[in-house]
């Protein structure tokens, strides 16, 4: 069985559609078993408040109850990459945060995603039996990392995206016995230099509509991809039809990202993963950042054929050689992705 942890839009229309899709695919060995996300201005998270929904407590209660009655857990994200100063965090924890987390637990939330070891320790003391998943933001990418975090109380891990195609490391990590998840559709630059700033700025609630520093960092990374199309396939995206290959290496859980985007963006992506196949444009799997970076719409300008990637046995190359990526320089000492993109790119103006 493939289990999906999909972004949570916190709307009834969205939840109804997820329930409907689960029913449609109940015999297809794939189900959405968790929805991840957080509420604006309630708890620290890795998304700025202007990108998140706000719900009253009564609405959260009803939403969680409906999801649970349909076999879906709400995995609440407390994944801010920075806690601020110790004094600030202590004041927040003792003044409001701890009480709000206890209230969320009381209404039925028993799964959490965290980045900070300190917060994880506090949660484990509060909730001995809950699922505490370490966020991909923590960049866990070795068995040694996993064991360290497990010693602090973690029992779930969303691996660093840079690890997605290192199958040797994945096989080692699953021996830990923890719940291991792969973020499937994040097309961030491979080993992105902006990644730390990106999450820290969001965690400190930076407004993304402002043109400060030329829309840093979203415009910067998007321009890099648009200017060098090979960056898209160097990104560690997992196509829907590749999920079964990860199952063969011990991975049953896949995280599908789009939670800060509207229904009409989210549902088509989820449907592709639940169908376990996409032969069209690779960029269709990634929720756009156009409105955040004020750049061109990538999928309108560029097309990479997923069908051609499969014909070229793209992922099979990484199943054999993924562990070598750490020892190569893309485009310099390794030209594999450069050779593939020449065949998989479809020129839209042709």
N, C-alpha and C positions, 0 to 999 in steps of 0.2 A: 504494500500500500504506500502511495505517495501522499504525504501530508503537506498542506500549504499553510503558511502563516502569512496572511495577506494584510495589506494596509487597511486601516479602519477609517472610513469616512464619517462614522458616527451619525448616519442618517438612516431613517427607516427604509427608504427606497433602496439604499445600498444593501442593508442587511437582508431585506426581502429577496433581493436578487442573488445574493450569496447562498441563501437557503435554497432558492430555486435551482441554482447551478449544482449544488450538492445533490439534490434529488435527481437531477438529470444525469449525473455522473456516478450515482451510487454503485453501479456495477462495473465501473471503469478503473477501479483500483486507484482512485484519486479523490481526495476530499479537502476542503478548507476546514481545518480543525482549530485555527486560531486567527484572531484579528488583532493586529498591533497598532497602538497609537496612544495619544494622550489628549488631555483637555486643555485648551488655552487658559493661561493665567492661573492654573490650579497647582501645577507641579513643575519642577525643572525638567526640561527636555531638550533634545538636540534640534528642535525646530522653533523658529521665532513665533511669537503669539499671533502675528498677522497672517500666518499660514495655517493656523489650526482652528478648529471649531470650538465654540464655547457651549456647554450644556449645563443646565441646572441639575442639582443632585437628583431630583425626582426623575428626570429624563435619563440620566446615566443609569439609575437603578432599573428602570423599565427596559432599557436597551440591553444591559448585561443579562437580565433575566430572560429576555426573549432569545438572545444568542445561546445561552446555556441550555434552554429547553430544546434547542435544535442542534445540540451537540457541538457547539462552537464556543471556545474559550476566548475571553478578552485578555490579551497579553499587554499589560499596561507598560508604556515606555517611560522610565525614569532615567533616560540615557544622556543627560547633559554631559558634555565632555569636560566641563570645568565647574567646580563647586563654588568658585570664588574664594575669598579668604576663609580661614577656619572660623573666625569670629562671625562672619556673615552666615556661614553654613550652620553653625550652632544656633544662631538666633532664628534662622529659618526653620530648622528641624524642631526646635523646642517650641517655637511660637505658632507654627501652622502646619508645616509639612508632615510631621509625624502623625498628627491628628487626621489630616486628610487621607493619608495612606491607610491608616487604620479604618477609616470610614469606607474607603474603596474596597478594602478586604471584607468588610462587614456586608457589603452588597453583592459579594460573590467573586471579586477579582482575586485570583490565586496564582497568577502568572505575571512575572515582571521582567523587564529588560533593563539592565543597568550597565553603566560604564565605569563608575567609581568603585574601587574596592571598599572604601569607607561606607558608602551607601549600601553596598551588598551585605556587609557585616551587620549593619543595623537592621536590614530587612530579615536576615536569617535569624537574628535574635527574636524578632517579632513573630516571624512565620516559619517555624521549623519544617513544615511539610510543603511549602510552596515551591513552584518552579522559579528559580532565579537564573535567568539567562544572561550571559555576558554579551554585550552589544558588539557588533562588528566594529564599532568605533574604537574599542579597546585594542584592536589589531592583534588578536590572539591568532598565532600562526604556527605553533609547534605543540607537540605533546607536552613538553616541559611547561609551557605557558598554561595549558589546560589543567595540569596537575596542581600548579601553584594556586590557580583560582579555585579549584575544587577544595583545596585546603582551607580556603576562606569561606566556603559554603556554597559555591556555585554548583549547579547540576545541569546547566544547559549552556550552549555556546553557539553564537552566530559568528562563524569564522571570518577573519580578515579577508576581504575580497581578493587581495593579491594571491591568496592560497587556493582560489577556486579551481585552478587547473594544475595544481601540483598533487597528483593522485597518490604519490608515495607518502606525502605528509598527511593527506586526508586519511589514508589507511592506518597510519600510526595513531592519529588522534582518535579515531572511532574506537580504538581498543580501551580508551578511558572508561567507557560505559556511560558517559554523559550523553544527553540529547544534543546531537550535533546538527546544525543547520547551515545551509549555504544561501547567501543573498544572490538570487538568480539574475536579476535584471537591472543591476546598477552599472551604468556605462561610464563611470568616472574614469579619468585618465589612469592608466596602469602606473602604480606608484606615484600618484599625484602629489606634487609639491605643495599644493594649496589645501590639502585635505585637513590638516590640523587647524588652520585658520578658518576654514569653511565651517567646521563643527563648533569651534570656540565662538566664532561670531554669532552663530545661531543660538548657541547655549546662553549667550549674554543678551539674547532677544534683539539682535540687530534687525532693523526694518529692511526688508529686501527690495522695496520699491524705490529706494533712494539711489541717486546717481553718484554717491560718494566713491572716490577713487575708481571711477569708470566702471561701476557695477561690480567691483571686486567681491568675490573671486569668480562669480558665475560667468560673466562675459569672457573672462580671461581663459577659462578652461574650454568654453564652448568654441571660441575662436580657434583654439589649438586643434580641436577635433575637426572643425569645418575646414581648416586650412591643410590638414594632413589626415585624410580619411582613414588611413591604416590605424589611427588611434582607436577607432571604434572597435575593431576586432582584437586589438591588443587588450582592450578593457575586458575584464573577466566575466562577461555575460554568459549565462547558461541558457541555451535554447531549450524550449519545452521538450523537444524530442531527445534531448541529451539527459534528461533527468533519470531515465532508467539506467543509464551507464553509471551514474553516481550511486544509484541503489546497489549496483554490483560491487561498489567499494564501501558500502555501509552507510550511505546517506539516504535517509527517508524524508527529511524535512527540508523544505525550500521556502525562503522568504521572498515575497513578491512586493516590490515597493511602488508606491504611487499615492501615499496617504494624504499628501497636501494638494492633490489635484482633483478636479471635478469628476463626477460620475461618468461622464461621457469619455473621459480619458482612462479612467480606472478599469471599467468593466471590460472593454475590448482586450486589454492586457491580461486580465484574469481569465477570460474565456480562452485565450490562446494557450495559457498554461494548463487549464483544465482539459483542453482538447489534446494536450501533450504533443502538439505539432504546430510549427509555423514555417512555411516555405517562402513567405514574402520578405518584406523589408526588415532587416535586422533592427533598424531604428524604431520600428513600431512597438518594440518591447520595452522601450525606455520612456518614462514620462518626461515630457519636454521641460527644459528650463527657460524657454523663450521669454515667458512673462517675467522671469526673475532677472535675466541678464540683458533684456532688450536686444536680443540678437535675432538672426533669421531662424525660422523653424527648420531644424535639421532634416526631419523626414520629408519636408517639401523640397529640399535641395539635393539630398543625397540618398542613394539606394544601394543597399548591400544585400545580395540575394542569399537568404538562408538556405534555399534549396541547393545553391551552388556550393556553399560552405560544406553541406553534407556530402555532395558529390565528390568534393575534394578531400573528404575524410579529415576535416579540419580539427575536430575535437580529438580524434584518434591519435593525431600527431602529439597532442599534449598528454594523452594517456601514456604514451611511450616516453616523452621527452620533457614533460612539464617541470620536473625537478631541475632541469638545466637552466630555466629562465633566470633564476637568481644569479647565475654565473655568466650571463650574457648581457650585452647592451643592445636593446632593440634598434634595428636599422644599421648597426655597426658590425657587431660580431655574430648577429643572427638576423637573417633576412627572410625567415619563413613567412611571417605575416605580410611582409611587403610583396612577396611572390603571390600569395593567396589573394590579396585585395585586387591585384591586377585582373584576376579572373572573376572575382565575385562582385566587383563594382559595376553597377548599371548606370550609365550616363543618362540622366533624365532629359537632357536637351538633345539626345540622339534621335 
